Amino acid sequence: MARWTLGFLVGVVVCTRFCYLPSPQVAGWCIVISSIVYICFRRISSLLITFFIACFLGFSWALIVAHYRLYHSLPIALEGQT
């Protein structure tokens, strides 16, 4: 459980350290890649594979939440108006 939590946290922190926000398609690719890795290596109980999958899922979750928050923000033209 700790490796999942640590991997997820590392993925979220990596997402917050970007200078710009990548497109939402990157989150989809991260989910696809982590699913493929899980399907291919599910019989192997490796700490590195679990950490890798959790990092990708944490990164994609943070990216989706960031895009959602930016999409629902107030437009600049409406700021300061009553």
N, C-alpha and C positions, 0 to 999 in steps of 0.2 A: 504494500500500500504506500509505503514511503517513497519508493522509486516512481510510482505514478504521480504522486503529489509533487515531488521535486521536479520531475520532467515537465509536468504541466506548468509549474511556476516558471521554469526556465523558458518555456515557449512563450508565455505571456510577457516576460521581461524582454525577450528578444524583440517581440512585436513593438513594445513601447520605445525601444531604442532606435528605431528607424527615423531618418530625417523626413521622410514622406510616408504617406500611408499607401501600401501596395493595393492593387485592385482586388475586388472581392473574388475574382477568379483564382487568385493565389490561394485563398482559403479552400476553395473547392479542390484544387490540385493537392493541397496538403492532406485533405481528408482522403482523397483517392490513393495517394502514396502510402499513407499510414494503413489504409485498409489492405492494400496489396501486400505490404510488409507483414501485416498480421496474418493474412491468409497463407503466405508462403512459409512463415517461420513460427506458426502457432504451436508446433510440437516442441520447439526448442525454447526452454525457459531461461532466456539470457537476460541479464540485467540491462545490457546495452540496447537490446531490441525493445524492451519495455520502455526504457527511458526515451528512445528515439520516437516511438509511437506517441508517448505522452507529450513530448515536445511539439510534435507536429499538431496534435489536437489542441494543445494550449495556445499555440500560435494562431491556428485558424479560428478558435473561439474568440480570442482577443481582437483579431482582425474583423470578424463579423460584428462584434459589439461596437467597435470603433466606427465602422461604416454606418451602423444603425443610428448611433448617437449623432454623427455628422449629418445624416440625411434628415433627421428630425429637429435640427437646430433652426433658430429664427433667421430668416433672410436678412442680409445686411441692409436692404432698402427699408425694412420695417423697424429697425432699431431706433429708439428715441422717440417714436411716435406713440400717441395715446390712442 
